[in-house]
Amino acid sequence: MAIDQTRQGELAAATARRRTFAIISHPDAGKTTLTEKLLLYSGLIRTAGMVRGRKGGKTAASDWMGMEQERGISITASAMQFPYKDAIINLLDTPGHQDFSEDTYRTLTAADSAIMVIDAAKGVETQTRKLFEVCRLRRIPVLTLINKMDLPGRPPLDLMTEVEQALNIHASPINWPIGSGSDFAGIVTRADHRVQLFSKTAHGGATKVDVANMVLADLERSGRVPPDVMEPVQHDLELLDIAGNPFSRDQFLNGDVTPVFFASALTNFGIESFLDAFVTLAPCPSARLADREDGSEYPIDPVETPFSAYVFKLQANMNPKHRDSTAFLRVCSGRFERDMMVTHHRLNREVRLSRPHSLVAQERSTVEEAYPGDIIGIINPGLFAIGDTISVVGGFNFKPLPQFQPEIFARLRPTDVGKRKAFDKGMEQMAQEGTVQIMRSLNDLDSLVAAVGRLQFDVLQYRLRHEYRVETVLDALPFSCSAWLGGDPATFKAPSASMVVKDQRGRVVVLFGDQVMKTIARDRNPDHTLRDMG
């Protein structure tokens, strides 16, 4: 009993140290630079290099695919673990490109919190809104980092107002910037009026920044910051004290308020204090709801329940030399040990979790043990599918991962009919990973590919070319939205510029030329339902 209690205590302590989060942003808001600086301050890398969007530029530590390295953007969602002071950080690096995939949505299901990065000059952009809505849907608490304060940008109060209005959430600034652009000199913590003044390093953000700490009153008397910079800061702080939103951690955890921080990831100004606050505010892994075999819901406690996990991502050919497939698992409860035997719930069979590993770019490290919140990669011999639940006890399944409506559609064919077998194998693999969806006509005579974003078709063709040696031709189809159909498809009155197909699970999907046709279809078919999420 004493041994069990000791192990339980160790498990509880390890779980409490975990912070598993995703970074969400619009392209070019600085997400990849921030990721690199997290690694810098954790000590995982000694110097940080600029990430450029051109060939020959350095690439982020989290980008591994050749296409990502060529374009300087994150296409797949990768996972990294590193220590930061007393915490263990699990970072899920989601794609920020406007043409993203369901991979992004699914990765957010594995996160306990999110950091939303906003460009100080551009404010809340389209991609930010999409990803924030996914967080709201799953009630994931969000911290907001307003980045690029070292460049000309909009007034901080305007940015705060836009966050609240565009995302329909209360924003509560934890710190406030002293100056902006070339005048960005530091930040004030609102709770105690402590000031951090920054000094630029000779390495231009490649190393940690020097910080001078003092109270606001001493800074005002020192004259180290010009009066024309200090006066707006004093005015804004007074206004926030009177009319600003108070911060409540309970409201933050409920998704009702987002704490806001100001920083420059490029120069490292404000990054360490943001990381310190993140570790304090962000939640550790908590209970997750699962469905019992009798249909009832059951909370899976991370400490009380023996080992369980679910598959949220598949990725093939991460190591082209081995042509393997990796299943990414989010540990939800209990302690994972290398080579342990578990029950695969969908297949109802025992499997051994051999060769578990963690990843930073293409570098793999063997995992001997893992705890709730951790992400592990398992070599997938064709056993795992997205959404699979595994555990040592069985009897439940974690909630199905949401599937979002595709927005672009096309027919794809190999240029060389002799490569049909390789083409079919590659398409099957891409569909399993969720890179694209494959849909078929109701009579099974025709097929097409569907994706959430246009970039996914580029990824599909790129990977078919480089991993399966198949050149393809893509013919776009004139549809821009879709919905899953509830009701008898035989009695469904389809409007013009629409098409009725079925997805890989056999569910009926209607493709529409535009949102107007979708609205007409709803009006014409009151006895049917059109769902945007599967």
N, C-alpha and C positions, 0 to 999 in steps of 0.2 A: 504493500500500500504506500509506504514511504517513497519507494522508487517511482511509482505512478504519479504521486503528488509532485515529486521533484520534476519529472518530465513534463507534467502539466504546467508547472510554474515556468519552466524553460520555454515551453511553447507559447504561453501567454506573453512572456517578456519579448520573445522574438517577433511575435505578431504586432505587439505595441510599437516596435521600432520601425515597422514597414510603412512606407508611403508610396503607394502605387498610383501614378497619375499620367495623364496625357497632356500634350501641348497642342492647343488648337489656335489657328490663325488664318488670315488671308495670306496669299503669296506675298513674299517680300516684306512681311511685317517684322522679320528678324527671328523667327522661330528656330531656324537651324543654328544661327549664331548664338542664341540663348542656350540651346542644347549643348553646344561646344563649351560655353562658359560654365555650365553646371559641372561638366567633366573637369574643367580647369580648377574650380573651387573645391571639388571633391578630392583633388589630387590624382585623378585617374590619368590626366595628361598634364605635362609640365608647361607647355605653351599652346596657345590657341592661334590658328591661322584663319585668315579671311576665307570665306566660302564664296567662290565666284561662279557665275552662271555660264562660264565659257570653258571650252576644252583647255586643259593645261592648268586650270586653277585647282586649288586644293579642294577636297571634298570633305563633307562632314563625317565625323567618326561613325555616324549611324547609317550612312548611305552605302549600300553594297552593290546594287545592280548597275551594270555598265551604262544603261540608259540614264540612270540617276546621276552618275558621275559625269556623263557627257553634258547633260542639261543643267546640272547644278540644282536640281529640285528633288524633293523626297517623293517617291511614287508609292512605294510599299510602306507599311507601318512596321517598324522594327522595335525591339525591346532591349533595354540595357539596364543593368543593375550596378550600383556603385554606392559606397558609404559616404555619408556627409555628417561629420561630427558624430552624434550618438544615434543617427538614423540610418536605415538602409533604404535607398531610393530605388524604386523600379520605374523607369521612364519609358513610356510608350510613345514613340515618336511618330505621330500621325502625319500623313501627307497634307501639305498646305495648298497644293496647286488647285486652281478652280475646277479643273476636270479631275475629280477624285473618284474613288470607288467605294463599294460597300465595305471594303477592307477597313476604311476609316471608321465607319459606323460600328462595325463589329469590335474594333480595337477599343473604342470608347466603352463598350460593355465590360471590358476587363479592368477599367480604371475606377479608383475610389474617389478621385477628384480630378480637376482639370485646371490648367493654367491657360488663360486666354490672352494672347499677345496682340496688342493693337498698336499700329503705327501712329505716332503723335501727330503726323501731318495729315493722315488720311482718315483717321477715326474708324468707326465700325464699318466694315466692308462686307460684301455679299457672302463670301465664304465663312466669315466669322459668324454671321447670322445663322447660316445652315448648321454649322457645327454646334453653336450654342443651343439651338433648338433640340439637337440630339441629347445634349447634356440635360436640358430641361425635361425632356421626355423620360429620361432615366433618373431624374432627380440627383444628378451628379453636382456636388458643390464646385463652384468656379471661382478662382482667384484671377483678377485682372491685372496685367502688367502693361502699362502704357510705355512703349519702347521708343527709342530713337530721340530721346529728349536732348541729345547733343546736336540735333539738326533743327533747322527752322520748322516750327510746327504750330498747331492751333493752341489757343489759350487752354490751360488745364480745366477751368470751369466749363468751357464749352464741350470738351471731351467727356467730362463727367455727365453732363446733361444728355449728350448723345447716347452714351452707354445705357442710361436709364430709359430713354425714350425708344431707342431702336430695339432693345432687348427686353424691355418691360421687366426690369429688375431694379431694386434699390442698390445704389453704388455708395460705398462708404470708404473714403480715402484713408488709408492707414498712415501714409506719409505724403508730403507735399514738396514739389520741386522748388529749388532756389534757382531761378533763372531758367532759360531754355536756349537751344541753339548753342552758339559759341559762348553764351553767358551761363550755361548750365554748370553750377558750381557745387551743388549738393542737394540734400534732402532734409526735411524736418519731420521727425516722428510726431504725429499730432497728440498722442496720448501724454507724452511727457515733455514735449518741446525740445527734445534732444536733436542736435544737428550733426550731420556728417558732411564735412567738406572734403571734396575729392581733389587729388592731384594727378595729372596725366603722367603716365609712365613713359619711359623712353622707348618702350617696345610697342606702343600704340595699341594697347588692349590685349596683347599676347600674354601678359602676366598680370597678376593680381594688382589692384589699384591701391595707392596709399590713401589713408583716410585720417582726417583730424576730427576728433570728437569734442563737442562743447555744447553748452546750453544756448538757446536762441538769444536770450538777453545779452550774453557775453559776445555773441557774433554781431549783434546790432551795435554794441559799443565799440567793437574792435575796428570797424571800418574796412574789414577785409573784403566785403562785398559792397559794390557801389550802391548808393541810395536809390537810384532808379531801378535797380534789380530788387532790392529789399522791400521797397514800398508796396509793390503788387503782392508780394508774399504775405506781408502783414495783413493787407486788406483781405486776401482770400482766406487766410486762417481765421480771421475774426468772423467772416461771413459763414464759413463752415461750422464754426462753433455755435452760431445762432440758428442756421437753417439747414445744416448738413444732416445726413442720415447717421444716427449712432450705429456703431458696429456691435452686433451680437453674434457670437460663435454659433449659437443654436440656430439662428436665422440663416447663417451662412451654410451650415450643414443641411438645412432644409431646402436650400436653393432659393431663398427669398432675398438674399443680399449678397453682393460680391465685394470683397475687400479690394481696394485699388491701390496700386503701387506705381511709382514713376522711376524710370531707370534708363540707362543706355547700355545695352548688351555689348555693343561694339567697343566702348571704352571701359566697360566693367563698372561704370558708375551706378551704384545702388544694387548691384547684383547680389553681393554677399548678404546685405540686410534683408533683401527679398527672400533669399533662400532660408535664412534664419526664421523669418516669419512664416514661410511656407511649412517648414518642419513643425512649427508650433501649432499652426492653424489646421492644416490638412488632416483628415481623418485617417486612422489606421484601418486595416481590413475589419469589416463587421459581418454580421450574419447576412446570408443571401437566401432568398426564397427559392424553393424547389417544389416540384409537383410529386406527390406520392403516387404510388401505383393505383390507389383507390380514388385519385382525383383531387384529394385535399392538398392544401399548401403546407409547406413545412420549412421553417427557418433553419438553415444549416449554419450552426455556430462555428466560427473559425477555430475555437479552442476546444470546445466540448465534443465536436464531431470528429471521428477519425478521418484520415486523408481522403480528400475529394478534390476534383478539378474538372474543368471543361475545356474543350478545344474551341478557341476563338479565331484561329488563323491557320491556314496551310500555305506552305511556300515550297515550290519545287525548284530543284537545280540551284540552290544557294551556293553549292559547291559543284561547279560544272565537271570537275574531275570525277566525282562520284555519282553524279546524276541522281541524287537522292531527293527525298521529300521530307520536309520538317513540319511537324504538328506543334503549334504553340499552345501551351496549356496555362491557364490561370489557376494557381493553387487557391482553393477556397477554404479549406479546412485541414487541420491536422498537419503532421510532419511527413514530408516526402523523403524517401531514402532511395538511393541508387539501386536499380535492379529489383525493386519491390514488385510483388504480384498484385494486380488490381482487377476489379470487375469492370469490363466494358459493357455499360448498361444496354446500349442499342443492340450489340451483337450477342449479349447474354453469354459471355465467355470470359475466361481468365486470360490476361495478357501480362507480359513482363515489360516493365518500363526500363529498357536497357539503353545505354549510351545517352543519358540525359545531358543536355548542355545549355549553357547560356551564351549569348552572342553580343559582341560589339563589332559592327560591320561584319567582315567575313571571318573574324577570329572567334573560334569556338573554345569554350572552357568547360571541362567536365563538371557536372553538378553532383556533389555527393549527397547533399540534403537541401531541402527547400521548405519554406513556411508560407502560411497564408499571405496572399498578396504578391508572391513571387511568380515570375514567368519562366517556364522552362521549355526547352525545345526537345522533342522526341523524334528520332528517325521514324518516319511513317512508312511501313511496308504495305500500305494500302488498307490498313485497318481503320484509320481515323477519318472522320468527316467533321466539317464545321458544326459546332453545337453539341458534339458528343460529350456525355458525362461519364467519368470514370471515378471509382471510389473503392475502398476496401470493404464496405458494408452493403452497398446496393440498396434497392428499394425506392429510389427517387431519381428524378431528372431535373437538372437546372432548367430554368425558364428558357424557351426557345429564343434564339437570337433574332432580332427584328430584320426583316428584309424590306428594303426601300424600293419604290417604283423606279424602273429604268426610265431614262429620258431620251436615249438615242438608240437607234436600231439599224442593222445592216445585214446583208448577206455576205458571207466570206467563203472564198473557194481557193484551192491551191492552183498555182499557175501550171504545175506539172501533175497530171493525173496519176503518174507513177508514184507520187509522194502521198497518195491518199491515206495510206495506213499511218504514216508518221503524222499527217495532218490530224486525223481522227484521234490519235493518242494525245497529241498536244492539246487539242480542243477539250478533250475529256479532263485533262489535268487542269487546264485553266478554269474550267467550269467548277471543278471540285474546290479550287482555291477561292473562287468567287471573283476572279478577275473580270469575267463576263458571265452573263446568263445565256443559256441556250434555250430557245423556244421553238416549238414545232406547231404546224397547223393541226387543226383538230383531227384531220384524217391521216396525219403522220407523213404526208408526202412532201412537205416543204419544211425547211428549218431556217432559223435566223439567229443572230447574236444580238444581245441587248446589254447596255451598260448604263451606269449612272452618269458618267462623264466621258467626253470624247477622248481624253487622254488614254482611257483604258483600251480603246481600239489600237492606239499606237503601241501601247505596251504589249497587247496581244500579238500584233504583227511582228514586233521586235523580237519577242521571245520565241515565236514560232520560227523565225529566221535563224536566230542565234543558238537556240537550244535544240531545235528539231530539224534544222536545215530545210525549212519549207518556206518558199516565197508564196505570198498570197495576194489576191485582189479583193478589195473591199468595195461593195456597192451600197451606198447609203440609202436608207428607206425614209419616206416622207412622214415620219411620226416623231412627236416631241414630248409625249407624255403617255402614261398608261395607268391601269388600275386592275386589281384583282376583282373578278366578277363573282358576286354571290347570287345564286338563283339559277334557274334552268337556262343554259345558253341557247336552247332551241327556241325559246320564246323571247329572247333578248332582241330588241329592235336597235340594231346598230346604225348609227348615223353615217353619212358619207365621210370619206377620209378617215376610216377606222378599219381595224382588222382584229379578228378574234383568233387567239392562239392559246396554247397551254404551256406552262413552264415545266421545269424538270421534275417537279413533284406531281405533275398532272393537273395542277390547278388552272382554271380558265383565266386568261388575261386579255383585256381589251386594249389595243393600241389606238391612240388618237392623233390626228394631225395637229391639233392644238387644244388649248384649254377650253375654247368655245365649244368644240365638238364634244368634249367631256361633259360640259354643263348640259348640253342638249341631250346627251345620252341619259343623264340622271333624270332630267325632266320627262323624257319619253318612257322611262322604265321605273315607275314608282315601286314595282314589286321586286326589283332587283337592287342589289347594293354594289357600289364601286368603292373598293378600299385602296387607299394609297400605300398601305403598309401590309406586308404579308406575314 
